[in-house]
């Protein structure tokens, strides 16, 4: 989901006001803690930058569906 600069600025304002429950239209968003809201803001800002580089660590397991254990 892409976030706008205004949405990120609003989230920062909520964080500064220690507001963790926000209503947008008919939807309520509630963050468990200020740390969770900070992480969401950081994720949104990183997404907005769209550097094209992968962020974080991801593990993948690929299998052909066959198991070769030497028999």
C-alpha positions as CSV (number, residue, x, y, z in Angstrom):
1,X,0.0,0.0,0.0
2,X,1.4,3.4,-1.0
3,X,1.2,6.2,1.6
4,X,1.1,9.9,0.8
5,X,3.3,12.5,2.5
6,X,0.3,13.9,4.3
7,X,-0.6,10.5,5.7
8,X,2.9,10.0,7.0
9,X,2.9,13.6,8.5
10,X,-0.5,12.7,10.2
11,X,1.0,9.5,11.7
12,X,3.9,11.5,13.1
13,X,1.5,14.0,14.6
14,X,-0.4,11.2,16.2
15,X,2.8,9.7,17.6
16,X,3.8,13.1,19.1
17,X,0.4,13.4,20.7
18,X,0.6,9.8,22.0
19,X,-2.6,8.9,20.0
20,X,-2.5,5.2,19.2
21,X,-6.1,4.8,17.9
22,X,-7.1,6.6,14.7
23,X,-10.4,6.6,12.8
24,X,-10.3,7.0,9.0
25,X,-13.8,7.0,7.5
26,X,-15.5,3.8,8.9
27,X,-12.2,2.2,9.7
28,X,-10.3,2.3,13.0
29,X,-6.6,1.6,13.2
30,X,-5.1,0.9,16.6
31,X,-1.4,0.5,17.2
32,X,-0.3,-1.7,20.2
33,X,2.4,0.7,21.2
34,X,4.2,3.9,20.2
35,X,7.0,1.6,19.0
36,X,4.6,-0.1,16.6
37,X,3.5,3.2,15.2
38,X,7.1,4.3,14.8
39,X,7.9,1.1,12.8
40,X,4.8,1.8,10.6
41,X,6.0,5.3,9.9
42,X,9.5,4.1,9.1
43,X,8.1,1.4,6.7
44,X,5.9,4.0,5.0
45,X,8.8,6.4,4.6
46,X,11.0,3.7,3.2
47,X,8.2,2.7,0.8
48,X,7.9,6.3,-0.3
49,X,11.6,6.6,-1.1
50,X,11.2,3.5,-3.3
51,X,15.0,3.0,-3.5
52,X,14.6,-0.3,-5.5
53,X,16.8,-2.1,-3.1
54,X,15.5,-4.9,-1.0
55,X,14.9,-4.0,2.6
56,X,15.5,-6.4,5.5
57,X,16.3,-10.0,5.4
58,X,14.2,-12.6,3.6
59,X,14.6,-16.3,3.6
60,X,13.3,-18.6,0.8
61,X,13.1,-22.3,0.6
62,X,12.8,-23.7,-2.9
63,X,12.0,-27.4,-3.5
64,X,11.4,-29.4,-6.6
65,X,9.0,-31.7,-4.7
66,X,11.4,-34.6,-4.8
67,X,13.5,-35.7,-1.9
68,X,16.9,-37.2,-2.7
69,X,18.4,-38.8,0.3
70,X,20.8,-41.1,-1.5
71,X,18.6,-44.1,-2.2
